[in-house]
């Protein structure tokens, strides 16, 4: 027969409420000596707390929900972030429930329903997939929601954890300048209009280059019906030779994302140019960069860290809402919490070599 909290109370000659507070409420007014006695006996007798009973007592499911968007356009973004959310939740003793769609309900409806039903304490949502009305629905459900990545989700009432590209871009240019590169090309692939992250990164690149007195040019291509993993690489392969012809003195290129950088690798190879001997290459993201030949230097999107911090923030906010925790200071809602981007140096950058004739024509 399983050991109960009443068995522990009887052996310790304490009330079962005292034993419960000692085990489930570390911030309660229970002496450390009493707490140690309770925990020691629980270990000796093999006591395991009843999940449902503990949830009723504490008002906490000790579970964090995570919206699943696997298989969609943002799957490349989703996977490393998932690992970060799991790490952050487990570091605080929480489980993670991956929430997918069910018959008649989207994954977002399911997530908010789980919050209402107290099956989960909070919900982490990938920013690239968030629906237009989701912030309003979350407020109606009184749910704790944190958006992971993509601060341009437009849901100003929700917390967001995102990365700040500025430190990474500055570090990338400093790295190239230290290697001896002073003529650097910026290359991006975007939709019909240059906006959002492509526009932001280009502007930061230009400002940082101006501060460092570097000679830079910008070039971009429009990808019809953008599919980030495929279309950007194909478009870059087609368009980058023209961008290079427009700035033949360039010895390095910074690409908006990893997919376009793979296209740049291929375009350089078709011209008989080698990375990094003839052209140094830096990109963003860091999803598949290690399998490039050579492995790619990147400004990391910090996806694992975004997931980790999103989980921590969601749990902190949910704990602040628990009964008896009114005195806890909750983070301000609707804020964007930025994680500085980092430059990860690999083998695609080196000191500039002799400028081959093949640079201008294939």
N, C-alpha and C positions, 0 to 999 in steps of 0.2 A: 504494500500500500504506500502511496506517495506521501512524503512528509509535507505537512501543511504549516501555514504560519501560526496556527493555533498550537501545534505541537511544539514549535520553537518557543512560543510565549509561555506555555506550561512549564517547560524545562528551565527556562530562565526566570520564572516567577515574575513576568512582566505582562502588561496588557498587550493584546494582539495589536492594538492601535500604535503602541510604542514601538513594537517590533516592525510594523509596517512602515512607520516614519523613518526608522533607522535604516531600513533597506532601500526605500523608494524616494526619500526626500533628504538628500545630503545637506541641504541648507536649512533643515528644520532644527529646532532648539533641543536637540538630543546630544548628550555629552559624547565626546569622542570615545571614552571608555566603554559606554553602553553600546555604542555603534560597533566597536570592535568585538565585544562579546557576542552580539547578534550575528555578525558576519562570520565569526569563527565557528560558532555552533552550526550555522547554516551549511558551511562547507563540510563539517564533520558528519552531519546527518544526511548530506546529499540533497539538500532542499533546492528545488527549482521553482521559481515564482510562476504562478498561473498568469499567462499573458493577458487574458480577457479581464481577470480580476484586477490586475495591476493597472490596466488601461482605464477601468472604471474609477479606481482610486485616484490616479494621478491626472486623469483627463488628457493623457498623452499616449498616442499609439506607438511612439518611438519608431516611426516609419516615415520616410520621405518619398514622395511621389516624383517620378521623372517621366515626362511625356516622351513617348517613342515616336520618332519620325523616320525610322529606318526604311531604306528602299526609295526614299524620295530624293529630290534635288539636293538636299542638304546632308545626305548620308556621310559624305566626306568629313563634314563638320561634326556630325553626331557622335561618331565612334570614340575619338579621344576624349571628348567632353564627358561622355558616359563614364569612362574610367575615373575622371576627376571627381564627378559627383559621388560615385561610390566611395572613393577614398575619403572625401570630406565627410560624408555621412557616417561611415564606419569609425572614423577618428573620434566622433562624438557619441558612439554607441548606438547609432541608428541603423535600421535596415533600409533598403531601397526597393521600392515597388515600381517596376517599369510599367507605365500605363499606355496601353494600345487601344485602338478602336474596337468596339463590339457591334453587334448587329443593331442598327438603328441609332447608334451614338458614336460621335467622333471621339478621338482620344482626349480632346480638350473638354468635352462634355463629361466624359468619364472621370477625368481628373478632378474637376470641380465637384462632381457628385461624391467622389471619395472623400473630399475635404468636408462636405456637408455631413456625410455619414461618420466622420471621424475615423475612417479607416487609415487615413494618412494625416500627418500634422501640417504639411506644407507641400508645395508643388514647385518643381523646377521645370521651366519651359525653354526649349531652344529658341532663340530670338528670330532665326531665319524663317521659322514656320508659324509664328504666332498669327492667329486670325485677327481681322480688323476689330471685331467687337469683343475680343476676349477680355480686355481690361475691365470693361463695363460689367461683363458677366462675372468676373472674379470678385468685383466689389459687391455685387448683389449676393453672391455666395459667401461673402465675408471670409474668403479664402486667403491664406498667405501664399503669395506667388512671387517667385524671383525669375526674371528673364535672364538666360545665360547666353551672352554674346549678342552682337548686333544691337547696339544702343539706339539705332534708328528705327526701332520697332514702333515708335509713335505712341506707346502706352505710358504716358507720363505719370500715371498713378501707380505704376508698378516699379519695384526695384529692378535694376539691371546691373549685371556684372559684365564688363567688356574689357578689351585691351586698348591701350593707348599707343598708337603706332609711332608717335613722334620720337620717343627715345630710341626706338629701334632704327628708324630712318636716319637719325643723326649718327648713331653708332655705325650704320652701314657706310655712310659717306666718309666718316672718319677713318674707318678701316681701309676703304679704297684709297683715300688720300695718303695714308701712311704707307701703302704699298707702292705709291708713285703714280696713281691714276688721277689725272686732272681734267680729262675730257670724258664725261660720263653721260650716257643716254638713259632717259626714263622711257619705259615702254609699257603701255597698258592696252587691254582689250576690254571693251565695255559695250553696253547696249546702245540703243539709238541716241541716248543722251548721256553725257558725262556727268554723273551725279553720285551721291552717296560715297561709299568707301573709295572707289577709283578717284573721284575728284578730290577727296580729302587727302589721300596719300600723295597724289601728284602735287598738290599745293604745299604739303609739308616738305616734300622732296625739294621743290624749288626754293622755298624759304631757307632750308638748311644749307643748300648748295650756295645760295647767295651769301649767307653769313660766312661760309668757308672760302669764298672767292673761287669757286670751281666753275669750269666751263661746261655747261650742261645744255642738252636739248631734250624736248619732250616729243614723243610720237605715240600715236594710238590708232587702233583699228576698231571698227564696229563689227561685232559678231552677230549675225542674224539668229534670232531664236536662241539666245545664249543657254548653253548647257555647260556649266562651269568646267567639268572635268574633260569633256570632249571638244566642244566648240572652241573654247579659248585656245587650246593647243593647236587645233587645225587652222584657226584664224592667224595665230602668231606665226606658224610655219609659212603661211602665204604672204603675210604683210611685213614681217621683220626685215627681209632683204631690202625693201624700199626704204624702211626707216634707217637702216645702216648706210645705204647709199646717200641719204640726206645728211649724214654726219660721219663721214668715213674716218675722221680723226679719233673717234671714240675708241677707248681701250677697255671700257667696262659698261655693262648695262644693268640697270635695276628694273626688274619686272614687277608689275602690279600683283601677280599671284603666281603660284607654283605651276598651274596648268599652262599658262602662257610661257613660262620659262622653259618648259619641256619643248614647246614649239620652237622657241629660240635656239635651244640645243640642236634640234633637227635642222633648222635653217642654216646655222653656222656649219654644221657637218656637210650639208650639201654644197657649201662654198669652199670646202676644204679647210675650214678654220677650226682650231681646237680650243676647247675650254679646259683650263684657263690660260694656256700659253698665248693664244691670239686674242682672246676676249674673256674677261672675268664676268661672271654672272651671279647676281643676287636676286632672290625672290622673296615672297611672303608665304605664309601658311605653315609649312613644315609637316605635311601629311605624308607625302611620298618622296620627300627630298633625299632621303638616305639611299634610295634605290637608283637615283640618277647616276649617270656615268660621265664625269666624276660626281660624287655626292655633293649636293648643292648647299651653298651658304645661304642662310635664310634669316629674315626677320620673323621670328616665331609668333604665331597668332596666340600663343599661350592658352591653348584649348583645355589642356588638363588643369591648368591653374584656374581658368575661368570656371570649370565645373566644380573644382574643389571649393573655391570661394563662394560660389552660388549656393552650394549645399550648406556651408557654414552660416551664411546670411539667412537662408530660409529657416534653418533650425533656430537660430537666435531670435528671429521674429516670431516664430511659433511659440517658443518658450515664454516670450514676453506676454503672450495672450493667455497663458494657462491660469486657471483659478489660483488665487493667492499669490500671483506673481506681478500684481499691479505696480509694485514698487520698482520692478526691474526697468532699466532704461532701454527702450526699444530703438533700433535704428530708424532714422527718418524715412518715411515711405516716399516712393517716387524718385529716388536718387539713382544716378549712374555711378557705379563704383569701378574705377579704372585700374587695370593692372598694367604696368609699364611693359612694353614689348622689349624683347631681348634679341640681340644678334647672335646667331649660332654659326660659327665659322667652320666650314668644311673645305672641300678640295676644289671648289669652282672659282676661287679667287686666288690670284697670285700677282706678283709684280708684272707690269706690262712687258711683253717681249717685242722683238722686231716686228714692224708692221708689214705683213706679207702683201704682195700684189693682189692676191685673191680677194682682198677685202672689198674691192670696188666692183668686181664682176665675177659671176660664177663661172 
